[in-house]
Amino acid sequence: MISNRNLDSHTTLYGVFGDPVRHSRSPLMMNRAFQEMGINAAYAAFHVKPDELGNAVAGIRALGFRGVNVTIPHKVEVMRHLDAIDEGARRIGAVNTIVNENGKLTGFNTDGIGYVRSLQEETGIELEGMRVLLLGAGGAARGVAFSLAKAGVRRIVIANRTIDRAIELATAIGEFTDTEGTGLDDLADKMGSVDIIVNTTSAGMHPHVAELPMNSELIESEHIVSDLIYNPRITRFLKEAEARGAKIHGGLGMFIYQGAYALEYWTGNAAPAAAMRHIVEQSLQEQE
Ligand code: NAP
């Protein structure tokens, strides 16, 4: 049900810029959060094509939006249109949250910290000293690898279809923890020396639900297997890992907490994570 009866001349505006963007659950989640927080605000999805990104960012200033999330494919390119970049986002090399402070736009990255909070809360794991196999080396992998290293993991093996990208990311994160970059084919000899396996690739994401990021027969019952994908909530990769006795962790919590941290930057108040999760879960169920 769509209701706009509370919007008035004082409503503060927010949004998400992406291409494509119509599949995004962020407006649903953020408007539910504003309602729960009692804030007079509205959050909408904006389909921004790459050659309009500069104009769209100028629009944040011109129209006085308080904040914007940035999603695929703009997370890297948007950085050159901002006035300041938070240290973490600069190191990650990507921005997913913009805060407008009286016309000064600052970029943050809440993907990685959102992921780590979800992983810790939902599995109860102590990350200090853990060894991680990270599948993928794209934008999400960068934030996750940086935040896992900051959380104290001992070693990260980054395996990617395009090996050069795995090596490049391993080198960048090597400043913070022990790393190695490799391909997706020669993982058999790595499995005995990792504790957590994290899929950051898009293999298995709706509508390509049958795809696997690696050979799941290599998974053992001692592994914790995590997938950033939240649509479907339980990917084929996670189902096969669970059948092999591994503990599993899906991507919905990351989505909720990256949004919760963004809200906290914008409003200075704690975000209502439970209400946010509930409405997104409901929407995913309706689609299934
Ligand atoms: P991206 O920058 O486009 O990177 C995609 C990655 O997936 C690359 O490493 C790519 O390898 C790899 N890949 C794509 N198709 C593959 C396949 N069939 N087999 C093996 N590897 C494949 O995308 P991203 O922004 O990092 O997003 C990646 C995933 O994370 C998406 O599924 C997205 O939904 C999810 N995500 C979730 C959240 C959340 O809140 N839960 C947040 C951000 C992202 P190459 O380098 O070889 O192309």
Boltz pocket constraint, residues with backbone or C-beta under 6 A from the ligand:
constraints:
  - pocket:
      binder: B
      contacts: [[A, 72], [A, 111], [A, 135], [A, 136], [A, 137], [A, 138], [A, 139], [A, 140], [A, 141], [A, 160], [A, 161], [A, 162], [A, 165], [A, 199], [A, 200], [A, 201], [A, 202], [A, 203], [A, 205], [A, 211], [A, 212], [A, 213], [A, 228], [A, 229], [A, 230], [A, 251], [A, 252], [A, 254], [A, 255], [A, 256], [A, 258]]
      max_distance: 6.0
